[in-house]
Amino acid sequence: MDTSEEATDKANGSRRPSAEEQLRDLQEKTNLWKQSVAQQLSEATKKNKQLRDELKQVNANHGSEMGALRVQLEKEFRERTSLKDEELQNVQTQLMELRKEKRSMVEQHERDLEQAIARVRETCAVEHTMRTDAETQQHEAELHKLRDAMELKEKELALSEHEVCVMKTRLERLAEQYRELSALMTQNTTQLESGGDAANKEKVLENALKASDAAHQQQLETVRSEMSNLEERHAAKLREMQRAHELEQQRCMNEVYQREEQLATLQTLLHQAQHEAEAAQRRISNVRLEREQMEQQLTERVAGLSRELASRMEYAQQLAAEVNSLQRELGRQEGLVRSLEEEANMREEAFQTLLLSEENRALVMGLQEALQKSRDDAEAWARKYEEAVQQTKSTCAVPIGYPCDGNDGDERKFRELAQREKALEEENLRLQTKAKLLRAMELRLEELKRSMASQASTILEHHNSGNRGSRMGDSRYGEERKGSRSASPLRRMQLMWNQHSSVSGRLSRCSFELSRCRLPQCMLLFAFCVALLLIIFVVRSFSL
């Protein structure tokens, strides 16, 4: 047994290297390790320089692009404002032209109406004069006829008076003859009385009286017959004159009735013309009122559209100011995030090359991919936000249509205004949906804040528990505790670095999303302060 043990000791002594060889090997290994570390550090510095140069170029490109975008946005805003001003001026000029045209049309219509009324009056006056001339001519003809008839009647009356005078002369002659006969009779009676014969006297007287009576009766009968003949002729003439007078009176009454009917028809025509003129005046007044109402409505709508345009322009200016402030805040946050990312990348590369294993590298790569995804999401939300801002600007720059002439132009204006109102309602609905999405994003950010706070509390708890566990130990595990002491700082630094990288990535992502979202300024400042406090706390814990 002793011989076997001595043989094994000799073999082991021959196999084991000496201390000098071990020192040489260790020095060679340390030199190689130092060379590899120096190469890795030089490569890391080169990469950092390249990354810094690239970041500077990217920042310069980003600044130039942002300047170009700002210039372009300012140009577009000025062009749109100039276009809107030109459109407003065109609309105002067209409104003035329409008002002038309306006034000229109203004046022309009034002149036409006055001319029509004057023509109607002239035609009525001409017709009245023609009718009066015809009536006067008819009256003159009738007067001539009546005068002729009166002259004939006067002639007939003169003839009848002449015949009466002739009869009177004849009666006077008969009276003279009767006086002569009576004188002769008295002479005869005187002669007979002188003769002295009474009987003969009586006979002679009787005979004379009889003869005179017979002659007288005969004359009276002739006179009576002549008088009856004259009366019959005069009665026939009177009847003829009465008949002619009645016929003439009937004709005159018929003419008067016809003239009254004509006068009534003329009065009805005059009333109709007056009613038509009144209806035309009423229509003119209604048209004037309608045009005034249309002008008032158009002016009110133009004023409303101008007010709405001014409010939209103010809102666009406010949005532009908010966008500029958000862009400035975004630039600040991006610079802060870049500086933190540079520091994190440098430390990450150093610790990856020096401390981390393959599993930890895979974990870090996964965290980097998650960070890149979160950045992509933030950029997508930023693009959506910029598109929403551009859409709001485009909706603010809705052009006003040009009005046309006449009723067709008014209808087109009304249709264009209705279409614009529908477009504005649709834009309002879109803005409401976007506001809902922004509210959902705010809720999501609040959830992220709560999750960040919970993660920070868990990190603190883990850190405190790790410190307590490292300080507490049992004396019977001395060698293992020494090994654990030698390995625990590295492990703890690795865990703290992983936690710092994850927390810094989340904080940077949250700050980036907060800077891109449309939150109020107070909320942004509060979130930024909370993020800064968390970063300071994590850096201090990492330094400890």
C-alpha positions in Angstrom: 0.0 0.0 0.0 2.8 2.4 0.9 4.7 1.7 -2.3 1.5 2.3 -4.4 0.9 5.7 -2.7 4.5 6.8 -3.2 4.2 5.8 -6.9 1.1 7.9 -7.3 2.7 10.9 -5.6 5.6 10.7 -7.9 3.4 10.5 -11.0 1.3 13.5 -9.8 4.5 15.5 -9.0 5.8 14.8 -12.5 2.4 15.9 -14.0 1.9 19.1 -11.9 3.5 22.3 -13.4 5.6 24.5 -11.3 4.5 27.8 -9.7 6.6 29.8 -12.2 4.9 28.1 -15.1 1.5 28.8 -13.5 2.5 32.5 -13.1 3.6 32.6 -16.7 0.4 31.0 -17.8 -1.6 33.4 -15.7 0.4 36.4 -17.0 -0.1 35.3 -20.6 -3.8 34.8 -19.9 -4.1 38.2 -18.3 -2.1 39.8 -21.1 -4.4 38.2 -23.7 -7.4 39.2 -21.7 -6.1 42.8 -21.4 -5.4 42.8 -25.2 -8.8 41.5 -25.9 -10.4 44.0 -23.5 -8.4 46.9 -25.1 -9.4 45.8 -28.5 -13.0 45.5 -27.5 -12.8 49.0 -25.8 -11.2 50.5 -28.9 -13.9 48.9 -31.1 -16.5 50.2 -28.6 -15.1 53.7 -28.8 -15.0 53.5 -32.6 -18.5 52.3 -32.6 -19.5 55.1 -30.2 -17.8 57.7 -32.4 -19.5 56.3 -35.5 -22.8 56.3 -33.6 -22.3 59.8 -32.4 -21.4 60.9 -36.0 -24.5 59.2 -37.3 -26.6 60.7 -34.5 -25.2 64.1 -35.4 -25.9 63.6 -39.1 -29.4 62.3 -38.2 -30.0 65.3 -35.9 -28.8 67.6 -38.6 -30.9 65.9 -41.2 -33.9 66.0 -38.8 -33.3 69.7 -38.1 -33.1 70.5 -41.8 -36.1 68.4 -42.5 -38.0 70.0 -39.7 -36.9 73.5 -40.9 -38.0 72.6 -44.4 -41.3 71.3 -43.1 -41.8 74.4 -41.1 -41.1 76.6 -44.1 -43.4 74.5 -46.2 -46.1 74.6 -43.6 -45.7 78.4 -43.3 -45.8 78.7 -47.1 -48.9 76.5 -47.3 -50.5 78.4 -44.4 -49.8 81.7 -46.1 -51.0 80.4 -49.4 -54.2 79.1 -47.9 -54.7 82.3 -46.0 -54.1 84.3 -49.2 -56.5 82.0 -51.1 -59.1 82.4 -48.4 -58.7 86.2 -48.4 -59.0 86.2 -52.2 -62.0 84.0 -52.0 -63.6 86.2 -49.4 -62.8 89.3 -51.5 -64.2 87.6 -54.6 -67.4 86.6 -52.7 -67.7 90.2 -51.4 -67.2 91.6 -54.9 -69.8 89.1 -56.3 -72.2 90.1 -53.5 -71.8 93.7 -54.4 -72.3 93.0 -58.0 -75.4 90.9 -57.2 -76.7 93.8 -55.1 -76.1 96.2 -57.9 -77.7 93.9 -60.4 -80.7 93.5 -58.1 -81.0 97.2 -57.7 -80.7 97.7 -61.5 -83.3 94.9 -62.1 -85.6 96.5 -59.5 -85.2 99.9 -61.1 -85.7 98.4 -64.6 -88.8 96.5 -63.4 -90.2 99.7 -61.9 -89.5 101.6 -65.1 -91.1 98.8 -67.1 -94.1 98.9 -64.8 -94.4 102.7 -65.1 -94.1 102.4 -68.9 -96.8 99.7 -69.0 -99.1 101.8 -66.7 -98.5 104.8 -68.9 -99.2 102.7 -72.0 -102.4 101.4 -70.5 -103.4 104.9 -69.5 -102.7 106.2 -73.0 -104.6 103.3 -74.6 -107.5 103.9 -72.2 -107.4 107.6 -72.9 -107.2 107.0 -76.7 -110.1 104.6 -76.5 -112.1 107.0 -74.4 -111.4 109.8 -76.8 -112.3 107.6 -79.7 -115.5 106.5 -78.0 -116.4 110.1 -77.0 -115.7 111.3 -80.5 -117.9 108.6 -82.0 -120.6 109.3 -79.4 -120.4 113.1 -80.1 -120.6 112.4 -83.8 -123.6 110.2 -83.2 -125.2 112.8 -81.0 -124.5 115.5 -83.6 -126.1 113.3 -86.3 -129.0 112.7 -84.0 -129.2 116.5 -83.3 -129.2 117.2 -87.0 -132.0 114.7 -87.5 -133.9 116.2 -84.6 -133.4 119.7 -85.9 -134.6 118.6 -89.3 -137.7 117.0 -87.7 -138.3 120.1 -85.6 -138.0 122.3 -88.7 -140.5 120.0 -90.5 -142.8 120.2 -87.5 -142.4 124.0 -87.3 -143.2 124.1 -91.0 -146.3 122.0 -90.5 -147.3 124.1 -87.5 -146.8 127.2 -89.6 -149.0 125.6 -92.3 -151.6 124.7 -89.8 -151.5 128.3 -88.3 -151.7 129.6 -91.8 -154.8 127.5 -92.4 -156.2 128.6 -89.1 -155.6 132.2 -90.1 -157.3 131.5 -93.5 -160.2 130.0 -91.7 -160.4 133.0 -89.3 -160.4 135.3 -92.3 -163.1 133.2 -93.9 -165.1 133.3 -90.6 -164.6 137.0 -90.5 -165.8 137.3 -94.1 -168.8 135.1 -93.2 -169.5 137.4 -90.2 -169.3 140.4 -92.5 -171.6 138.7 -94.9 -173.9 137.9 -92.0 -173.8 141.5 -90.9 -174.5 142.6 -94.5 -177.5 140.1 -94.7 -178.7 141.3 -91.3 -178.4 144.9 -92.5 -180.3 143.9 -95.7 -182.9 142.2 -93.6 -183.3 145.3 -91.5 -183.6 147.4 -94.6 -186.1 145.0 -96.1 -188.1 145.1 -92.8 -188.0 148.9 -92.9 -189.1 148.8 -96.5 -191.9 146.4 -95.7 -193.0 148.5 -92.7 -193.1 151.4 -95.0 -195.2 149.4 -97.4 -197.6 148.7 -94.7 -198.4 145.2 -95.1 -198.0 143.3 -91.7 -198.7 139.9 -93.1 -196.2 140.2 -95.8 -193.8 141.5 -93.3 -194.0 138.5 -91.2 -193.7 136.2 -94.2 -190.8 138.1 -95.6 -189.2 138.1 -92.2 -189.8 134.5 -91.7 -188.5 133.7 -95.2 -185.5 136.0 -94.7 -184.9 134.5 -91.3 -185.2 131.0 -92.7 -182.9 131.8 -95.6 -180.4 133.4 -93.3 -180.6 130.6 -90.9 -180.2 128.1 -93.7 -177.3 130.0 -95.1 -175.9 130.4 -91.7 -176.4 126.7 -90.9 -174.9 125.8 -94.2 -171.9 128.0 -93.5 -171.6 126.6 -90.0 -171.7 123.1 -91.4 -169.1 123.9 -94.0 -167.0 125.5 -91.3 -167.6 122.6 -89.0 -166.7 120.1 -91.7 -163.6 122.1 -92.5 -162.8 122.3 -88.8 -163.4 118.6 -88.4 -161.2 117.9 -91.4 -158.6 120.2 -90.0 -158.9 118.5 -86.6 -158.6 115.1 -88.2 -155.6 116.1 -90.2 -154.0 117.7 -87.2 -154.9 114.7 -85.0 -153.3 112.4 -87.6 -150.3 114.6 -87.8 -150.1 114.7 -84.0 -150.4 110.9 -83.8 -147.7 110.6 -86.4 -145.5 113.1 -84.5 -146.3 111.2 -81.2 -145.4 107.9 -82.9 -142.2 109.4 -84.3 -141.4 111.0 -80.9 -142.0 107.7 -79.1 -139.8 105.8 -81.6 -137.2 108.5 -81.3 -137.5 108.3 -77.5 -137.2 104.5 -77.6 -134.2 104.7 -79.8 -132.6 107.2 -77.5 -133.4 105.1 -74.5 -131.9 102.1 -76.2 -128.8 104.1 -77.1 -128.6 105.4 -73.5 -128.9 101.8 -72.3 -126.2 100.6 -74.6 -124.0 103.5 -73.6 -124.6 102.6 -70.0 -123.7 99.0 -70.7 -120.6 100.1 -72.5 -119.8 102.4 -69.6 -120.3 99.5 -67.2 -118.0 97.3 -69.3 -115.4 100.1 -69.4 -115.7 100.5 -65.7 -115.2 96.7 -65.2 -112.3 96.8 -67.5 -110.8 99.7 -65.6 -111.4 97.9 -62.3 -109.7 94.8 -63.8 -106.8 96.9 -65.0 -106.6 98.5 -61.5 -106.7 95.1 -59.8 -104.1 93.8 -62.2 -101.9 96.8 -61.5 -102.4 96.3 -57.7 -101.6 92.5 -58.1 -98.4 93.4 -60.1 -97.4 95.9 -57.4 -98.1 93.3 -54.7 -96.0 90.8 -56.7 -93.2 93.4 -57.1 -93.3 94.1 -53.3 -93.3 90.3 -52.6 -90.3 89.9 -54.9 -88.6 92.8 -53.2 -89.2 91.2 -49.8 -88.1 87.8 -51.0 -84.9 89.3 -52.5 -84.3 91.3 -49.3 -84.8 88.1 -47.3 -82.5 86.2 -49.6 -79.9 88.9 -49.3 -80.2 88.9 -45.5 -79.9 85.2 -45.4 -76.9 85.2 -47.7 -75.3 88.0 -45.7 -76.0 86.1 -42.5 -74.6 82.9 -44.0 -71.5 84.7 -45.3 -71.0 86.3 -41.9 -71.4 82.9 -40.2 -69.0 81.3 -42.7 -66.5 84.1 -42.2 -66.9 83.8 -38.4 -66.5 80.1 -38.7 -63.5 80.6 -41.0 -62.0 83.0 -38.5 -62.6 80.6 -35.6 -61.1 77.7 -37.7 -58.1 79.9 -38.5 -57.7 80.8 -34.8 -58.0 77.1 -34.0 -55.5 76.3 -36.7 -53.1 78.9 -35.3 -53.6 77.5 -31.8 -53.0 74.0 -33.2 -49.8 75.3 -34.9 -48.7 76.9 -31.7 -49.4 73.7 -29.8 -47.6 71.6 -32.5 -44.6 74.0 -32.3 -44.5 73.7 -28.5 -45.0 70.0 -28.7 -42.2 69.8 -31.3 -39.9 71.8 -29.1 -40.8 69.6 -26.1 -40.3 66.6 -28.4 -36.9 67.8 -29.4 -35.9 68.3 -25.8 -37.2 64.8 -24.9 -35.6 63.3 -27.9 -32.2 64.9 -27.0 -32.6 63.6 -23.5 -33.6 60.2 -24.8 -30.7 60.1 -27.2 -28.2 61.0 -24.4 -29.7 58.3 -22.2 -29.7 55.9 -25.1 -26.0 56.7 -25.9 -25.1 56.2 -22.2 -27.1 53.0 -22.1 -25.6 51.7 -25.3 -22.1 52.4 -24.1 -22.7 50.8 -20.8 -24.6 47.9 -22.3 -21.8 47.2 -24.8 -19.2 47.4 -22.1 -21.1 45.1 -19.8 -22.1 42.8 -22.6 -18.4 42.4 -23.6 -17.2 42.1 -20.0 -19.9 40.6 -17.9 -22.9 39.3 -19.6 -23.3 35.7 -20.8 -25.1 34.5 -23.9 -28.4 34.1 -22.1 -28.2 37.7 -20.8 -27.3 38.9 -24.3 -30.4 37.2 -25.6 -32.4 38.8 -22.9 -30.9 42.2 -23.7 -31.6 41.7 -27.4 -35.2 40.9 -26.5 -35.4 44.1 -24.5 -33.9 46.0 -27.4 -36.5 44.5 -29.8 -39.3 45.5 -27.4 -37.8 49.0 -27.1 -37.7 49.2 -30.9 -41.3 48.0 -31.2 -42.4 50.6 -28.7 -40.5 53.2 -30.7 -42.2 52.1 -33.9 -45.6 52.3 -32.1 -44.7 55.8 -30.9 -43.7 56.8 -34.4 -46.9 55.3 -35.8 -48.9 57.3 -33.3 -46.9 60.4 -34.1 -47.7 59.9 -37.8 -51.3 59.5 -37.0 -51.3 62.6 -34.9 -49.6 64.6 -37.7 -52.1 63.3 -40.2 -54.9 64.3 -37.9 -53.4 67.8 -37.6 -53.0 68.0 -41.3 -56.6 66.9 -41.8 -57.8 69.5 -39.3 -55.8 72.1 -41.2 -57.2 70.9 -44.5 -60.7 71.1 -43.0 -59.9 74.6 -41.8 -59.0 75.5 -45.4 -62.4 74.6 -47.0 -62.9 76.9 -50.0 -66.0 79.0 -50.4 -67.8 78.5 -53.6 -68.5 81.3 -56.1 -72.1 82.4 -56.3 -73.8 82.3 -59.7 -76.3 84.7 -61.3 -80.1 84.4 -60.9 -82.2 81.8 -59.1 -80.0 79.0 -60.4 -77.0 80.6 -58.7 -79.0 80.8 -55.5 -79.9 77.2 -55.7 -76.3 76.2 -56.4 -75.2 78.3 -53.4 -77.7 76.6 -51.2 -76.6 73.1 -52.5 -72.9 74.0 -52.0 -73.6 75.3 -48.5 -75.5 72.2 -47.7 -72.7 70.0 -49.0 -70.2 72.0 -46.9 -72.4 71.7 -43.8 -72.5 67.9 -44.4 -68.7 67.9 -44.8 -68.3 69.9 -41.6 -70.5 67.5 -39.8 -68.5 64.6 -41.1 -65.3 66.3 -40.0 -66.8 66.9 -36.6 -67.7 63.2 -36.3 -64.1 62.3 -37.3 -62.7 64.7 -34.7 -65.0 63.2 -32.1 -63.7 59.7 -33.0 -60.2 61.0 -32.8 -61.0 62.6 -29.4 -62.2 59.3 -28.3 -59.0 57.6 -29.5 -57.0 60.3 -27.7 -59.0 59.6 -24.5 -58.3 55.9 -24.9 -54.6 56.8 -25.3 -54.8 58.9 -22.2 -56.3 56.0 -20.3 -53.5 53.8 -21.7 -50.9 56.2 -20.6 -52.4 56.3 -17.1 -52.3 52.5 -17.1 -48.6 52.7 -18.2 -48.0 55.2 -15.4 -49.6 52.9 -12.9 -47.6 49.9 -14.2 -44.4 52.0 -14.1 -45.1 52.9 -10.5 -45.8 49.3 -9.6 -42.6 48.2 -11.4 -40.6 50.9 -9.6 -42.0 49.7 -6.3 -41.2 46.1 -7.2 -37.6 47.1 -8.2 -37.2 48.9 -4.9 -38.5 45.9 -3.0 -36.2 43.5 -4.9 -33.2 45.9 -4.3 -34.0 46.1 -0.5 -34.5 42.4 -0.2 -31.2 41.8 -2.1 -29.4 44.1 0.3 -31.0 42.4 3.3 -30.1 38.9 1.9 -26.5 39.9 1.1 -26.1 41.3 4.7 -27.7 38.3 6.4 -25.8 35.0 6.4 -24.7 32.1 8.6 -21.1 31.6 9.8 -21.0 27.9 8.9 -21.1 28.7 5.2 -17.9 30.8 5.2 -16.3 29.6 2.0 -19.5 29.6 0.1 -20.3 33.1 1.4 -16.8 34.3 0.2 -17.6 32.9 -3.2 -21.0 34.4 -3.2 -19.5 37.7 -2.1 -17.1 37.6 -5.0 -19.9 36.8 -7.4 -22.8 38.7 -5.9 -21.6 42.3 -6.8 -21.3 41.3 -10.5 -24.6 39.6 -10.5 -26.3 42.4 -8.6 -24.7 45.0 -11.0 -26.0 42.9 -13.9 -29.5 42.7 -12.5 -29.4 46.4 -11.7 -28.2 47.2 -15.2 -30.9 45.1 -16.8 -33.5 46.8 -14.6 -32.0 50.2 -15.4 -32.0 49.5 -19.1 -35.6 48.2 -19.0 -36.8 51.1 -16.8 -34.9 53.7 -18.9 -36.3 52.1 -22.1 -39.8 52.2 -20.7 -39.3 55.8 -19.4 -37.9 56.9 -22.7 -40.8 55.2 -24.5 -43.4 56.8 -22.2 -41.8 60.2 -22.4 -41.7 59.8 -26.2 -45.4 58.8 -26.3 -46.3 61.6 -23.9 -44.5 64.1 -26.0 -46.4 62.9 -29.1 -49.9 62.7 -27.6 -52.2 65.7 -27.3 -52.2 66.0 -23.6 -52.6 69.2 -21.7 -49.4 71.1 -20.7 -49.9 70.4 -17.0 -50.2 66.7 -17.6 -47.1 66.7 -19.7 -45.1 68.6 -17.1 -46.3 66.3 -14.4 -45.4 63.1 -16.4 -42.0 64.6 -17.3 -41.2 65.4 -13.7 -42.3 61.9 -12.6 -40.0 60.4 -15.3 -37.1 62.6 -14.3 -37.5 61.6 -10.6 -37.7 57.9 -11.5 -34.6 58.2 -13.7 -32.6 60.0 -11.0 -33.7 57.4 -8.4 -32.7 54.5 -10.7 -29.3 56.2 -11.5 -28.6 56.7 -7.8 -29.5 53.1 -7.0 -27.3 52.0 -9.9 -24.4 54.1 -8.6 -24.9 52.7 -5.1 
